[in-house]
Amino acid sequence: MMDHKDRLPPSDEKNASQEHVDTPDPFADFDLSESVGYSALSGLDVGECTEQDEALLQSLFPTRVVFHQVPTTGRSDAVVQEFVRLEKTPLDLRHVPEVSVFIQLRAEFPWLEETISVLDHACMLARRGNGILRLPPLLLVGPTGIGKTSLLRRFCELAEVPYLVISAGGASDSMVLKGASRVWSTAQPGAVIRLIQQTEMANPIIIIDEVDKCGSGNQNGNLIDTLLQLIEPSSAAMWHDEFLLGRADLSAVNYLMTANRSDQLSGPLLSRVRTVRQGFMCSKDLLRALPQAEAQVAQSYGWPAEQIPVMDPLTAQRIVRASKDLRKLYRAVEVWLRIIAENEDRQDAGRVVH
């Protein structure tokens, strides 16, 4: 849960603590109960919270009840009790991120400007309203290796919004979304329900990756059909999870999807999402992504930032020409760093011999 208590910044807390130790408290031995004014205040009736007060509190700290009813029928184990605890409990709603988030995204993913603009504009509209993060269902279509999923992940991280990536590639049923019946000993709630319970946040982001590669099985329901119900606010507000056995309001959840092609997707899905199409990366795009790729590959192997070598322009051009997308770019950078490490090892071995 978000902590809404007012707190001093760390530096102020430290200073406040030092002042408390060094300066005697003039009211340490003062008994308020002997004060006439205090006795009068103790009986003061401040009245109940007005509707205007409640509206103000809701705008400052917005919440939403997600789990309206959680029956314990069939089982009452720890998993069920986790949801019983949140029954009729208002959960926090995340606000829209600051403008600086989109400045950072444009610096890291300049070739995905159209997608970033859609996210930016949606947050801009919400910022003028109640300030709650509410994104339209978005489908990002583009060739493999251009950073579609990486962009969406990075947006969630910078915006500090709980998120979950669900790979739809090869998924043959919808149990991952709608949960499994309690009759099974290993049954679990759907992924969306579980994420809300774990984070106690009512409007997380669900990233459905490779939605165009979803299987066509119907043994436990089709994943696309279930997804259609979840992205429709009216049906999501009355969501029935197979494990939960009660009504849950999932209408505040945000859905972002990726696909390589859209011609294989159903018409009902395409009519409910905002589709953004991104093309292949050009050499200029790859050259812009090169410094970030070098830093991420080096850091993944634990290299300190000061030990990451500076790539000369000729090597940079060769790597870009050999790469057609981000995945190949990252592999080429990894090979280049390995060659540098091998050369340094040989030089160190030569010094030891001599």
N, C-alpha and C positions, 0 to 999 in steps of 0.2 A: 504493500500500500504506500502511497505517497504521504510523506510527513508534512502536514500543513502548519506545524507549529513554527512560530517565528524563532529564528536562531541568528545569533551573531556570526559573522564570518569568522573562520578559524583564528585570524590574527587578532580580531576584536575580542574573541573569547579568551585568548591568552592574556591580552592586556587587562581585560576585566578581572581575570583570576588574580593577576599580580596586584592590581589595585585593591582587591578585596583583602589580600594578605598584608599589604604594606600600610593600608589606611584603616584605622579603627572605625567600626560601625557605630555612628552616634545613636542609632535606634536599637542597639543590641539589648539594652536593659529597659526599653520603653514598653510598658504594658498598655496595649490599645484598649483593653477591656475597661480601664479606668477612665477613659476619655468619654466625655459626654457626647461629643460628636460621633464617635464610633457606635455608641449605644443607639443613637438615633438612626444611623445608617443601617443597622442590623435589621430593623423592622421595615425598611423601605421596600415597597412593592414596585418593581421595575416593569411588571406586566409581562405578557407572553410575547413571543416572537411574532411580528406582524408578517403579512404576506410579502410586503416590500423587503423586509429583512431576509426572509427565506429566498426570495428571488436573487437578492444580492449575493448571499452565500452560495447559491447554486451557480451563479455566474463566475464567482471566484474559484470555487472548488466543485466543479460539475461531477455528478455521479449518475449511475444508472443501476437499477436492480436487474440482474441478469438471470439469476436462478430463483424463480418464483415458487417452485414446488419440487422437492426432492424426496420422493417416497423411499422408504427402506424395505419395500416389498421384495422378498426373495433373498436378500442378503443385507447385512449391515456391517460389512467389514470396513477397514480403514479407508479404502478408496471411496466408498459411499459416504462415510462420515466427513471426508474432506469437503464434499459438496453440501452436505447437510449444514455444515458450519457457515456456509455462505448463503444459505437460503434466506431470501428477502433482505439481504445485506447490500446496501448501495456500494458499487464498485467505482473506482476512479475512471475518468475519461481523460485521455491525453490531449493536451492543446496542440495547435499547429506549431511546427518548428519555426525558428527565427529565419530571417532572410539570409543570414550568413551561411545556413546549411546549403542553400542553392548556389551561392557563390563558390563554395567548396566543391560541390558536385560538378559545376561547369569547369572548374580548374582540373578536376580529375578525369572527367568524361566529356570533353568538348565535342566529340563526334556524336554524342547522344543528346544533343541540345533539344531536339523536338520533344523527347520523352521528359526531360528535366523541366521544360516549359509547361507541359501539361500538369505535372506535379506542383510546380510553382504557382500556376494560376489557380488551381484548386485550393491550395493553402491560402492564397491571397483573398479569395472569396470568403473562406471560412474565417479569416482574420477580421474581416469587416462585419461578420455576424457574431456568433457566440464564441468563436475562437477554438471550437472543438475540431480535432483532426477528423475530417470526413472526406475521403477520396472517392472519386467515381471508380467503378470497376474498370480496371485498365488492362488492356492486352497489348503487350509489346512484341511486335513481329519483326524478325530480322534473321539474317544468316547466323550460323553457329560461330562462336568465337569472337563476337563483337562486344561482349561485356554486359549483356542484358541483365542476367541474374546478379552479376556483381554490382551493377548500378543500383538495383532495387535493394539489395542487402545494405549497401553503403548508405542509401537514403535512410533506411530504418535505424542504422547505427548512429548516424549524425543527428537524427531527430529524436534519438533515445526512446524509440517506440518498441515494445515487445513484438517480435515477429517470429514466424515459423515458415520454413521452406518445405513444401510438399512436392516431391517428384511424381509427376503424373505419368512419366514414361513407363509403359507396360502395365500400369495399374488396371486391374480387371474388374474391380468392384469398388463400392463406395464406403466400405466399412471404415476406412481411414477418416472419413468425414462425419459419418452418422453414428459411429460407435458400433459395439457388438452387444448382443443380448446378455443379460446377467446370468442366464442359465449356464453359460460357459465359465469355467473356473478362471480362465485367463482373460476374461472380457475386460475391456477398457472403454472409457468414453471416447467420443470422436476427438480428433486432434484439435479442432477449434475450441471445443468445450474445455479440453484439458489445458490448453494454453491460457485461457482466461482464468481458470482455477489456480494455476501455478503463479501467474503474475498479478492476479487480482486487478486486472485492467480490462475495462469493458470494450475498448476499441483498438485491439491490436491489429497487426497487418499479417495477412496470410498470403504468401507467395506460392502460386501454383506454377511449378516449372515444367516446361515442355508439355503444355496442355494438349497440343496437337498430336502427341504420341500416346495418348490415353488409350487403353485397351477397350474393346467393345463388349466385354463380358457382362452378363446381367444376372449372374447367380445370386449376388447380394446387392443388386442395384447398380446402375451405371453411375460412374463418378461424375460425368458431365451433368446428368439429370439432377443429381444431388447438389452440385455446384450451382445450378440454375435456381434452386430454391434458396440457397444461402445468399446469393447476391441480390435477390428480390427482397426489398425491405419488409413488405407485408408478410411474406411467409417466414422470413428470418426472425421476425419478432415473435412468432409463435412456434419456434423450432422445437421438435420433439426428438431427443437423442435416445437411441435404442438402449443405452446403458442407464442414462439418467432417469428415464421413465417419468419425466416431468417436463413442464414448459420452461424454455429458456429464451431470453430475448437476445438474439445475436445480430440485431439490425444495425448495431454500431460498428461491427467488424468491417475492416477494409480488405479488399481483395485486389491483388496485382498478379497478372499472369504473363508468361512468356511462351512464345511459339516460334518455330522456324518458318512455318507456313500457316496461312489461315484458310486456304481453300478446302481443307479437310475437316474444318470445324463446322458444327451444326449452325443453322440459321438462327435458332432461338438464342444461342450463346452470343453470336456476333451482334445480334440486335440489342443485347443488354450491356455490352461493354464498349468502352472508348478504345478504338484500335489506333495504335501508333506504329507506323512502319519505318524501319531504319535499314539503310543499305549497307553495303560492304565498306570496310575501312580503307581509306586511301593511304598513301605513303605519309602524307602530312599528319594524318590521325595517328598512325603508328609511331611517328617520330615524337609526337606530343606525349604519347603513352610510355615511351621508352624510359625516362627517368623514374617514373613510378614503378614500372616493371622491375627495373634494376634494384630499387630499394626494397621492394617486397620480396624478391627472390633471395637477396642477401640476408634480410632480416629473418626469413623463414629458416635459415641455417644458423641463426644466432650471431651473424656478423655485427659487431658494433658499427654504428653509423660512421665513425671517423675512419674505419678501415675499408669502407666501400670505395673502390677505385673510381676515378673519373674516366668516363668513356670518351675516347678521342672521336672527332667528327667522322673520320674515315671508317672506323669500326661501326659507328652508329648507322651510317648509310648502308654498310654491308648487311647488318642485321635486319634493317628495315626492308631491304630488297629481298631478303631470304624469307621474310614473314608475310603472310597474307591476312592473319588475324591475331588476336591477342594471345591465344593459346600457343601458336607457333612463336610469337614474339617472346613469351615467357620462357619457352624451351631454349630458344637461341641465347637469351641472356644467361640462363643457367649454364649452358655449355661454355660461354665466354668466361664466366666467373670460375668455372672448373679449370679452364686452361690457365688462368691467372694463378689460381691456387697451386696447380701442379708446377708451374714455373718457379714460384716462390719456394716450394718444397725442394726442388732440385738445387736452387741457389743455397738454401740452408744446408743441404746435405754436402754440397761442395765445400762450404766453409768449414764443416766439421772434419772432412777428410784432410784438408790442408792445415 
